[in-house]
Amino acid sequence: MSLSSLERRRRVMPGFGLSMGVALTYFALIILLPLVAMAIKTASLGWEQYWKVITAPRSLASYRITVTCALAATVLNAVVGLLFAWVLTRYRFPGRRLLDGLVDLPFALPTAVAGVTLVTLLGPNGWFGSLLEPLGIKVAYTPLGIMAAMFFTSIPFVVRTVQPVLEDVSADVEEAAKSLGARPWQTFALVIWPLIMPAFLAGATMSFARSLGEFGAVVFIAGNLPMQTEITSLLIFIRLDEYSYGAAAALASVLLIAAFLMLFITNSLQAWALRYARRS
């Protein structure tokens, strides 16, 4: 029997060439072509003009606001998302299925609708905002509102990455630790945490990356004041609205570089966490 016939027999389903062609075509049209177009438009500025655009005071302020709010939202997501995943996997209570389904609501809900909803809840005359205003806590049209929008749209990443890993952790492992005299916090820190850490880090970094690029939910609640509550995504939209396509592409390239950097960090953290888990 020839080598080629053996290779054909190893493939349970035929069609590798066609499926690979469709996948590469999709990748080229949907991902690669827009990136190339953006790179060409950015290159048309020249290095001096490009540097001037991305280091302008308004641009730097937008980076600072975006990154600061995204980091704060990610930290909150990491804590609350881990607790959500723990509750959904370790306890059975009335309404659990409903709560589990609501976790995915930010994925299904249009971000503009989420922004309007947050304004309704957290605005000066909103359900919660009207209660917070007398206490001196203003959420809408402040960086706190940006954090709230980023938190809402990105929390599913932490929950949905940690939850399946927690479900795979056998209860026997916890019982064994308990039988050896480990306290609950020791069981979590020394037994469970090393197992879920790779997924937790991946979910947190994806949450941060999503927050960096969030637009629809933020613009309604941020107030969009230059140098104060203007995020980078909104500044890109403003440059497009001004027909300054080169400046918009330059700002977009900064977010693109940040996205690639987050992907690299995510993969590195996952690889390190997996090695750590094996050693543990």
C-alpha positions, 0 to 999 in steps of 0.5 A: 500500500502506498504512502499516499493511500495510507495518509488518505485512510488516516483522514476520517473526513475528506476535504482538507484542501477545500476547508483550508481554502475557505478558512484562508479566504475568510482570514484574508478578507475579514482579518488580513485585508482590513489590517493591511488597509489600516497599515497602508493608511497609517504609513501614508502619514510618515513617521513624523506625522504619525508620532505627532498624532499618537503623542498629541496631548489629547491622544495621551489623555485618551490612552491614560483614561482607557488603560486606567479604567480598563485595569480597574474594571479587570481587577473588579472582573477578576474578583467578582468573576471568580466568585460568580464561577465558584457559586455557579459550580459549587452550590445548588440554589433556586434561580441558579440556571437563570443566574447562569444564563444572565452571565452571558447577557453582555455577549448577547446585548448590543453594547449601545443598549447596554450603555443606555441601560447603564445611564438609566440606572446610574445617571443623575436621575437614574434608579441607583444614580439618584441614591448615590448623588446625595452621597457625593458619588457621581457615576455617569459622565465620569471615569467611574461610569467608564469602569462600570460599562467596561465591567459590564461588557467584559465580566463573562470572559472571567466567568466562562473561562474559570467555570468549566475548569472548576467543574472539572475539579473533582470533589475527591481532591477537596475531600482528600485535602480536608482529610489531611487536615487542610483548612478551607483557605489552604485547600483553595490556595494549595489545591484548587488555585493552581488548577484554575490559575491558567484559565483565570489569567486567560479570562482576566487578560481577555477581559482587559483586552475587551475593555480596551476596545469597548465603545458602544457601552462607554460613549453613552455613560462617559460624557465624552469630555476631551482630556477627562472622559474621552476613551481612545475608541471614541477619539478614533471615531471622532477622527473618522467623522472629521475625515482624518482617516490617517489620524484615525488609522494611527490611533487604531494602530496603537490599540492594535499593538496593545491587542497583539501585546495582550495576546502575547502576554495571555499566551505567556501567562498561560504557558507559565501557569501550566508549568506552575500547575504541573510543578504543584 
